Each structure stands twice: as C-alpha cells, then as structure tokens.
Amino acid sequence: MSADTSALVTGEQEATARLSTVDRFLPVWILAAMALGLVLGRTVPGLAGVLDAVAVGSVSLPIALGLLVMMYPVLAGVRYDETHRVLADRRLLVTSLVINWVLAPAFMFALAWVFLADLPEYRTGLVIVGLARCIAMVLIWNDLACGDREAAAVLVAINSVFQVVAFGALGWFYLQLLPSWLGLPTTSAEFSVWSITGSVLVFLGIPLLAGFLTRSLGERRLGREGYEARVLPRIGPWALYGLLFTIVVLFALQGDRIIAEPLDVARVALPLLVYFAVVFTASLLIGRALGMGYPRATTLAFTAAGNNFELAIAVAIATFGVTSGQALAGVVGPLVEVPALVGLVYLSLWAREHLFPEPAPAAEPTPVRGARP
C-alpha cells in the first residue's frame, strides 16, 4: 500500500468514526421507514382519511409535526454569532451564493426538463428540490470530509435566512416565468406563490426562530461548551425521529403509486444522481481554482450539492397535496441523497490527497452529532 493510499484510508477511518452507530446506518433506517410506510399503506384501510382529519393549512397535522420536529434540532445547532467569519471571506461568500442561488437551481431546472419532460408533476417536484438549499445534513457530510465546520455552519445560517426571503420568488420564476419565456408549459393555474412562501415561513421560519432562541438562551445559561455538550446531544436525535416519521407517513400515502410506478421513481432518482455528482465536483474544482484550500473548498462543494428535502417536501405537500407527484419527487430525495453524498465524502478524501497537496490544517473538534443525525 502506497503512502498516499495509506493516508487516504486513515482519513476515511477517522472520518467514519465520528458518527455514532445510529448515524452510520442512516440509509438503513431510511429504507426501513420506506418499507414500513409501504406496508402500512397496503394493509391499513382509510389511513389517508385519518391523517387528513386535522390539518395545518393544507398539510395534515401528523406530517406538519414531523416536518417541524426534524428541522428544529438542526437549526438549534447552528452558531448564529459566527456570521462575521464568513462575511469577512467575500470570495467564499459570493461564490457560495452564486452557486447555491443561481447556478444550482438553474442546473436542476435543466435536468428536470431533460429527464422528466413527459412527467410534469415529478418535473415540478424536482425543480422545487433544486430551490431548497441544504441547511441540515450538509453539516454531517462536511464534517466527515474534514471540511471547515464553522464556515459550513455560517453558510447554513445564511441559506436558512435567504430561503425565507427568496424561495417564493424563485419558485414563481422557475415554475412560471422562465418556462413561459422558453415556450414551455407552466404549472397549473392553481399554483400559488403565496402558498410556497407561506409554507417556507411555517416550516422553515418557525424552527429557525425556535433554533435561534434555543441556542441564544442555552448559551446564555450554560455557555457554548455546556450547551453543545449537554443540550445538542439530547435534542439532536429528534431530527432523525422526525425525518423517519415523515417518511413513514408519506410512503404510506404514496405506497400504491410507488409500487405501481417503480420506473417513474427511478426516473426521478437519475437526475438527482447527476445533480449531486456534477454540482459537487464543479464546486470543489471552483474552490480549488480560487485558492480556497481543501477545508473551505470541500465546504463550498457540500453546501452547494446538498438539498433541503424536508423543505421541498413541505412546500410540495402544502402546494400540490400529500399524494401528488411533486411530493413523491421530494420523498425520493433522501433515499438518493444519503448514499450519494456518503460516496462524495470518500471522493473528497481522495481529492484532499491528489488535488490539494498543501497540508490541510485539522478543524477544531466541535460537536456536530447534535446538529443532525
């Protein structure tokens, strides 16, 4: 075994060891939740009626609670007072904003029309996924790849705020205005910009505010180290619980359609795989070309490639309905994202040895386990 290969293996082993056993098997839990949802959907009659008996807007109460629960622990783990650190690095900030809010959504729009031109519901769902920039699991992938943890936390905070402000307008642009300019079909007349904006404010704004207040009050009482050592590990697992609960319910409602149309599910997964690979690789190379160094270049890549499927699912459900193709496109996302980005962690560790020959300083060991499973 060569020295380079030995170093790579060591880096991979150290990175993998950072996750607990529960986190390391996250793809297994997601697959199990999907299977359980399919079984419930096939064996429990009248399940949809029970879930829709009480609703928050157009979203059933159980799903609304699941979405809020999975978002809150993530946003409680963000260090909101570190914004100045990235704001001082204008090169990283501007590059991240351009990739996240201009290039990546445009690329997903193109992929949606190339791969799903004949499936308008899935196409629209994929476009919505492209607009939902990652604010959660990216912290885990970035840490596994030995990226800059503080920069990732700051970019996540910026993305969180920016989504509240811009998501509705971008949804209108990519689903109505741009297709009309290109002579392509737009969404139905029932599409509502205000519905998307309202969904973002509820399912992102509420947990964002709650997370900010939790961290602010927690640090004031316990200090930063005490908060991250005592509070985050306790609330962190609830992100996983919320995610799995939501997946079970969604797959219970979508079960018949998934079983009846497996090819459609595969067609939604394919452009997502292309998206992850291209956006991540391009962002990593852009960071290298700009001289960011490995830690910040890999942070740039992961924050660009990841998507906030929780938000995409919430928006799709509230706007188009819980059993819509748009919602199914969002549900397929976590199944594809987890193994894809785990693979990109190993690609990053390989790139550290071959594309970034300069020594990469180790990031300070800050707890990320509580950020999100």
KAHU-V419612 format. One record per backbone hydrogen bond with DSSP energy under -1.0 kcal/mol. NH is the residue of the N-H (numbers start at 1). CO is the residue of the C=O. If there is no record, write none. Layout:
nh=NH co=CO
nh=NH co=CO
//
This chain:
nh=6 co=2
nh=7 co=3
nh=8 co=4
nh=9 co=5
nh=10 co=6
nh=11 co=7
nh=12 co=8
nh=13 co=9
nh=14 co=10
nh=15 co=11
nh=16 co=12
nh=17 co=13
nh=18 co=15
nh=19 co=16
nh=24 co=20
nh=25 co=21
nh=26 co=23
nh=29 co=25
nh=30 co=26
nh=31 co=27
nh=32 co=28
nh=33 co=29
nh=34 co=30
nh=35 co=31
nh=36 co=32
nh=37 co=33
nh=38 co=34
nh=39 co=35
nh=40 co=36
nh=41 co=37
nh=42 co=38
nh=43 co=39
nh=44 co=40
nh=47 co=44
nh=50 co=46
nh=51 co=47
nh=52 co=48
nh=53 co=50
nh=56 co=59
nh=59 co=56
nh=61 co=54
nh=64 co=60
nh=65 co=61
nh=66 co=62
nh=67 co=63
nh=68 co=64
nh=69 co=65
nh=70 co=66
nh=71 co=67
nh=72 co=68
nh=75 co=71
nh=76 co=72
nh=80 co=78
nh=82 co=79
nh=85 co=82
nh=87 co=83
nh=88 co=84
nh=90 co=88
nh=93 co=89
nh=94 co=90
nh=95 co=91
nh=96 co=92
nh=97 co=93
nh=98 co=94
nh=99 co=95
nh=100 co=96
nh=101 co=97
nh=102 co=98
nh=103 co=98
nh=104 co=99
nh=106 co=102
nh=107 co=103
nh=108 co=104
nh=109 co=105
nh=110 co=106
nh=111 co=107
nh=112 co=108
nh=113 co=109
nh=114 co=110
nh=115 co=111
nh=116 co=112
nh=119 co=116
nh=123 co=119
nh=124 co=120
nh=125 co=121
nh=126 co=122
nh=127 co=123
nh=128 co=124
nh=129 co=125
nh=130 co=126
nh=131 co=127
nh=133 co=131
nh=134 co=306
nh=139 co=136
nh=141 co=137
nh=142 co=138
nh=143 co=139
nh=144 co=140
nh=145 co=141
nh=146 co=143
nh=147 co=142
nh=148 co=295
nh=152 co=148
nh=153 co=149
nh=154 co=150
nh=155 co=151
nh=156 co=152
nh=157 co=153
nh=158 co=154
nh=159 co=155
nh=160 co=156
nh=161 co=157
nh=162 co=158
nh=163 co=159
nh=164 co=160
nh=165 co=161
nh=166 co=162
nh=167 co=163
nh=170 co=166
nh=171 co=167
nh=172 co=168
nh=173 co=169
nh=174 co=170
nh=175 co=171
nh=176 co=172
nh=177 co=172
nh=178 co=173
nh=180 co=176
nh=181 co=177
nh=182 co=178
nh=184 co=179
nh=187 co=175
nh=191 co=188
nh=196 co=192
nh=197 co=193
nh=198 co=194
nh=199 co=195
nh=200 co=196
nh=201 co=197
nh=202 co=198
nh=203 co=199
nh=204 co=200
nh=205 co=200
nh=208 co=204
nh=209 co=205
nh=210 co=206
nh=211 co=207
nh=212 co=208
nh=213 co=209
nh=214 co=210
nh=215 co=211
nh=216 co=212
nh=217 co=213
nh=218 co=214
nh=219 co=215
nh=220 co=216
nh=221 co=217
nh=222 co=218
nh=223 co=219
nh=227 co=223
nh=228 co=224
nh=229 co=225
nh=230 co=226
nh=231 co=227
nh=232 co=227
nh=235 co=231
nh=236 co=232
nh=238 co=235
nh=239 co=236
nh=241 co=237
nh=242 co=238
nh=243 co=239
nh=244 co=240
nh=245 co=241
nh=246 co=242
nh=247 co=243
nh=248 co=244
nh=249 co=245
nh=250 co=246
nh=251 co=247
nh=252 co=248
nh=253 co=249
nh=254 co=250
nh=255 co=251
nh=258 co=254
nh=259 co=255
nh=260 co=256
nh=261 co=257
nh=265 co=261
nh=266 co=262
nh=267 co=263
nh=268 co=264
nh=269 co=265
nh=270 co=266
nh=273 co=269
nh=274 co=270
nh=275 co=271
nh=276 co=272
nh=277 co=273
nh=278 co=274
nh=279 co=275
nh=280 co=276
nh=281 co=277
nh=282 co=278
nh=283 co=279
nh=284 co=280
nh=285 co=281
nh=286 co=282
nh=287 co=283
nh=288 co=284
nh=289 co=285
nh=290 co=286
nh=291 co=288
nh=292 co=287
nh=297 co=293
nh=298 co=294
nh=299 co=295
nh=300 co=296
nh=301 co=297
nh=302 co=298
nh=303 co=299
nh=304 co=300
nh=305 co=301
nh=306 co=302
nh=308 co=132
nh=309 co=307
nh=312 co=308
nh=313 co=309
nh=314 co=310
nh=315 co=311
nh=316 co=312
nh=317 co=313
nh=318 co=314
nh=319 co=315
nh=320 co=316
nh=321 co=317
nh=324 co=321
nh=328 co=324
nh=329 co=325
nh=330 co=326
nh=331 co=327
nh=332 co=328
nh=336 co=332
nh=337 co=333
nh=338 co=334
nh=340 co=336
nh=341 co=337
nh=342 co=338
nh=343 co=339
nh=344 co=340
nh=345 co=341
nh=346 co=342
nh=347 co=343
nh=348 co=344
nh=349 co=345
nh=350 co=346
nh=351 co=347
nh=352 co=348
nh=354 co=350
nh=355 co=351
nh=356 co=351
nh=366 co=364
nh=371 co=368
//
